[in-house]
Amino acid sequence: SFDVTALRQLTLSKPEATEFLEVYKGVLPLGEFNAAVDEFTSGPCIAVEVASRDGSSVLEPFRDLCGPPDPELARVLRPKSLRAQFG
């Protein structure tokens, strides 16, 4: 399990979003990359810092909590995930 240790609302500029998503540059087709940047800059974002209570990795449990990126797919594969329940 994990704890939320920090939470912040912010609005990213295009350069900030581009830098944040840089690991996907060249992996995603250019149109999808640009669409992701546009989505990240379209309004406020919530940044969440999570930490493990026992020192283990929080990556997989947090991904499971969030669910697949596509809400329709999340409803089938992980119906209790945040994306399945809230889109």
Helices and strands as residue ranges (DSSP letters): E 2-10, H 14-20, G 22-24, H 30-40, E 45-52, H 59-66, H 71-77, H 82-86
